[in-house]
Amino acid sequence: MSLSVSLLVALLGPCLALDNGLARTPPMGWLTWERFRCNMDCVNDPDNCISENLMKAMADRLADGWLRRARIQVGDRGPWKGVRISLVRCWGTKTRKINSYLYVIVDDCWLNSTRDAEGRLQPDKDRFPGGMAALGDYIHGRGLLYGIYEDIGSETCAGYPGLQGHFQLDAQTFAEWGADYLKIDGCNERRADLPEDHAAFGAELAALERPIVYSCEWPFYELGPHNYTAIAATCNLWRNTHDVQDHWESVVSIARLYSLLEAEQFQFAGPGGWFDPDMLIIGDFGLTLAQSRVQMALWAIWAAPLIMSNDLRAISAEAAAILQNADVIAVDQDELGVMGRLKVQQGDDAQLWARPVLPRAGDATSCAVAAVNYGDSATELSFTPALAGCAEAAGGYRVRELYSGADGGLVQPGDTITASLPPTDALIYTLTAQ
Ligand code: GLA
């Protein structure tokens, strides 16, 4: 990081998020990597190879089913009558503000193995025959936003040309293609250069007229200690975990890591900048529905980006319902933007996480609470609103469990709420200040 950037960050304080007007709540979308990897075999596997057809198929699914379903699910609820939606113009007035899965992002393996004669990035011509700008037009035409993967180093992790040495040209190329989101990996880069190079590429993005969400993996590639002040001043999201894999142990390992790090992490998250625990694998092969509820509850309580990697053409209705649960999404997207804290660790396997959320009653905020069981035996976890950080509301708190929709009644700060948790399952509550 240059002296002037360091000075600016120091002057403006520790919680300064990148102020490019983007990611005011955690981005939501869909990404190729975990489900489709680097499948380039469009001859034998045309439906699943990394290609413009795959991207268009997922954009179609998101546009035709997912946006509409989110609208109906929310719009049907009586209390939200009269509140305007900000997402889609024609949604009318019977909906509350909710974000949805908007970014359609191509990960590694979209590139040609060389740049073109002018030194510009180019896609694989066989799998992206229409070109990257046309793909962006298609995604935008479906009311969605367009994301592209690259790498800050000399090559991507799969060995395609990286950004190194071309920051300005590549930023301009992405803008010309209509990109709204860039996932920037950190393979094939000197560790010592991560801060300066991410800041330099960020400066090129900031110089563009097009606003582009800047998603980094800088802390993941850095052994630490991490300068989250600098990271949050540079990137809108930052991965600090290993790659999620399609199995339960992978989700648990990320949760264990966040449990260790949460005290140092949480202060750096907020509107404009978020910790990224990697993709949602709900709807793939590895998680049961109960385990899917765990991933969704944790990601929401952490204010994490909700970026799915699954096959939206073949997802079960039950998995889709977890991903589309408007109340859980509303926790994730809460505009206070406060990352949840670990409040209770009961034995090895039961945890209670909580974060303050809107609405307020007077000065009191509401709370969201996730109760999680990682173990193979059923368990119970008891807590009070006060323990979750909800102690101020004069009229108490209205409790609701968001997966079942069950109304838990009105409670006072010292009252006990008991979560009965089946094996490897979660419950997530709102405690709404009255
Ligand atoms: C790294 C990243 C993954 C994915 C692959 C692509 O492993 O962490 O999320 O982008 O590279 O090669």
Boltz pocket constraint, residues with backbone or C-beta under 6 A from the ligand:
constraints:
  - pocket:
      binder: B
      contacts: [[A, 33], [A, 107], [A, 108], [A, 149], [A, 156], [A, 157], [A, 158], [A, 185], [A, 217], [A, 243]]
      max_distance: 6.0
